[in-house]
Structure formats: C-alpha cells, structure tokens
C-alpha cells in the first residue's frame, strides 16, 4: 500500500472513531462500529492502532494540534489592532464571537476530549500538560492587551481572572452546542453580551 493510500485509510479510521466516540462515548464505542463507519475491515484498524485506547490517544494528540487554531495569538492580535478604538467590552465580544466560530469548527473533538478526560488519567494529564498553558496564555494575553484599568477593578490575580473567564467562555460555548437549537432562546451575540456584563460587573470595585 502506498504511503498516500495508507494515510487516507488512517484518516478514515480516525474520523470514523471521532464520530463514534462523539456519539457514544469511548466506553460505548466498539472497533466494529468504527470499522463500519470507516468502511474498512475491523482488522485494518489494528494495522494503525494497537488498541481502541490507542485511537483515543491519537484523538488527544490531534486535539493538541487543532487547539492551536483556537488559541492563535496572531488572529487575536489582528482583532485587537483593528478594533483598538472600541471599548473593552466591544473588543472582548468580537474576540469571543470569533473564538466561537473556531469552537464550532472543532466541536466534535473538543467534546470527546473534555468528556473522556474525566475517566482517563493519561488523557487528563496530557490535557493539563499540553492545553492548559495555551488556554492561560490566550486569556492572559487578551487582558494584558485590552489594558484593564486597575483603578476600576478589584485587585485579583490575572491567573484567577483568566481561569474564571475561560470557565464562563467554555460554559457558554459547550452549553449552546449540547442543548438543542430550539432551547437556545437567545442569539450567541446576546448571550456573549450578558456574559461580558456579568464578568466585568463581578470584577469591578463597588
């Protein structure tokens, strides 16, 4: 088998596994279902992955690569530069709407990893090692660049503010995707407006 054909087969298996894991979870998925979804013999899977768990590790490694798209500082720099005359709240809204588009693009793989790391210590460790620092750098960069006036806000460590912000952001993003479309009673734009309002009012001095 040529290297090109081999890569195509591995990609088919990977994408099929991602789909099945997303729908049924790792524990509920079988290699038989993955092979059927990929359109290959079940034995073909084991030419590329030793075990089903090995596929999940492959998904995690791919997630690390794709997450660079979400935390891309160059795109954030561009947004901040193009909107430097706007208010902090307006800039943050533009950034969050942009990140939501990226989140939607990679939702299936983010869903799988965020769920499965609760049950797999090695996946959780990889996430902490490879992803957490990137998340922190992204949110910390945002707050450094939009220059929060420290006289207006409580004296809270940037790391704490960053973690709270990420928690709110991913909470809103995941909830909108998990809930059915009809249950999203307001637009993403309006929901981000509310989130930003709650966030800034929470860290402002009384």
C-alpha positions in Angstrom: 0.0 0.0 0.0 1.4 3.4 -1.0 2.1 6.0 1.8 -0.7 8.2 0.4 -3.2 5.4 0.4 -2.1 4.4 3.9 -2.6 7.9 5.2 -6.1 8.1 3.6 -7.1 4.9 5.3 -5.7 6.0 8.7 -7.6 9.3 8.3 -10.8 7.5 7.5 -10.4 5.4 10.7 -9.6 8.4 12.8 -12.6 10.4 11.5 -14.9 7.4 12.0 -13.6 6.9 15.5 -14.1 10.6 16.3 -17.7 10.4 15.1 -18.5 7.2 17.0 -16.7 8.5 20.2 -18.7 11.7 19.9 -22.0 9.9 19.6 -21.5 7.0 22.0 -18.5 7.9 24.2 -15.3 5.9 24.4 -16.7 3.2 26.6 -19.8 2.7 24.5 -17.9 2.6 21.2 -16.6 -0.6 19.6 -13.9 -1.1 17.0 -16.6 -3.0 15.0 -18.7 0.2 14.8 -15.7 2.3 14.0 -14.7 0.0 11.1 -18.2 0.0 9.7 -18.3 3.8 9.9 -14.9 4.0 8.2 -15.8 1.4 5.5 -12.8 -0.8 6.3 -12.4 -4.3 7.8 -12.1 -4.3 11.6 -8.7 -5.9 11.3 -7.5 -2.9 9.3 -7.9 -0.7 12.3 -5.2 -2.6 14.2 -2.7 -2.1 11.5 -2.7 1.6 12.5 -3.8 1.5 16.2 -2.8 -1.2 18.6 -6.0 -0.8 20.8 -9.2 1.2 21.0 -7.4 3.3 23.7 -4.6 3.9 21.3 -7.2 5.6 19.0 -8.3 7.8 21.9 -4.7 8.8 22.5 -4.5 9.7 18.8 -7.6 11.9 19.1 -5.9 13.7 22.0 -2.7 14.3 20.0 -4.9 15.7 17.2 -6.8 17.9 19.6 -3.5 19.4 20.8 -2.7 20.3 17.1 -6.2 21.7 16.5 -6.3 23.7 19.7 -3.6 25.9 18.3 -6.3 27.2 16.0 -8.4 28.2 19.0 -5.6 30.0 20.9 -4.0 31.6 17.8 -2.4 34.8 19.1 -1.8 36.2 15.7 -5.6 36.3 15.0 -6.2 37.8 18.4 -3.5 40.5 17.7 -5.2 41.3 14.5 -8.7 41.7 16.1 -7.3 43.9 18.9 -5.3 46.1 16.5 -8.3 46.5 14.1 -10.6 47.5 17.0 -8.3 49.4 19.3 -10.6 52.4 19.4 -13.5 50.4 20.7 -14.4 49.8 24.4 -13.0 46.8 26.3 -16.4 45.2 26.2 -16.8 45.6 22.5 -13.3 44.1 21.8 -14.0 41.2 24.0 -17.3 40.5 22.3 -15.6 40.5 18.9 -12.9 38.1 20.2 -15.5 35.7 21.7 -17.6 35.6 18.6 -14.5 34.8 16.6 -13.5 32.1 19.0 -17.0 30.6 18.9 -16.7 30.1 15.2 -13.4 28.2 15.8 -15.0 26.2 18.6 -17.9 25.2 16.3 -15.4 24.0 13.7 -13.6 21.7 16.1 -16.6 20.9 18.4 -16.6 17.1 18.0 -13.0 16.6 19.0 -13.3 19.2 21.9 -16.4 17.4 23.1 -14.7 14.0 23.1 -11.6 15.1 25.0 -13.4 17.3 27.6 -15.7 14.4 28.4 -13.2 11.5 28.3 -10.5 13.2 30.4 -12.9 12.7 33.4 -12.3 8.9 33.1 -8.8 8.6 31.7 -6.0 9.8 33.8 -3.4 9.8 31.0 -5.7 11.9 28.8 -6.3 14.4 31.6 -2.6 14.6 32.2 -1.9 15.2 28.5 -4.6 17.9 28.6 -3.1 19.6 31.6 0.4 19.4 30.1 -0.4 20.5 26.5 -3.6 22.6 26.7 -3.9 24.4 30.0 -0.9 26.6 29.4 -2.1 27.6 26.0 -5.5 28.5 27.4 -3.9 30.6 30.1 -1.6 32.4 27.6 -4.6 33.2 25.3 -6.8 34.7 28.0 -3.9 36.4 29.8 -2.8 38.0 26.5 -6.3 39.3 25.9 -6.5 41.0 29.3 -3.0 42.4 29.0 -3.7 43.9 25.6 -7.1 45.4 26.3 -5.5 47.1 29.3 -8.0 46.8 32.1 -7.7 49.9 34.3 -6.6 48.5 37.7 -8.1 51.5 39.5 -11.6 50.5 38.3 -11.3 46.8 39.1 -10.7 44.6 42.2 -7.1 43.5 42.9 -7.5 40.0 41.7 -4.6 37.9 40.3 -4.6 37.7 36.5 -4.4 33.9 36.7 -7.7 33.8 38.7 -9.4 36.3 36.3 -8.1 34.2 33.4 -9.5 30.9 34.8 -12.9 32.4 35.6 -13.1 33.9 32.1 -12.2 30.6 30.5 -14.7 28.8 32.6 -17.5 31.2 31.6 -16.5 31.1 27.9 -16.4 27.3 27.6 -19.5 27.0 29.7 -21.5 29.2 27.3 -19.9 27.6 24.2 -20.5 24.0 25.2 -23.9 24.6 26.6 -25.1 26.1 23.3 -23.9 23.0 21.4 -25.2 20.5 23.9 -28.7 21.9 24.1 -31.0 21.6 21.1 -31.2 24.5 18.8 -34.8 25.3 19.9 -33.5 25.6 23.5 -31.1 28.4 22.6 -33.7 31.1 23.3 -31.3 34.0 22.6 -28.6 34.5 20.0 -24.9 33.8 20.7 -24.3 37.6 20.3 -26.8 38.4 23.0 -25.6 35.6 25.3 -22.0 36.9 25.0 -23.2 40.4 25.8 -24.7 39.0 29.0 -21.6 37.0 29.9 -19.4 40.0 29.4 -21.7 42.2 31.6 -21.7 39.6 34.4 -17.9 39.1 34.1 -16.9 42.8 34.3 -19.5 43.7 37.0 -18.1 40.8 39.0 -14.5 42.1 39.0 -15.3 45.9 39.2 -14.8 47.6 42.5 -18.0 48.6 44.3 
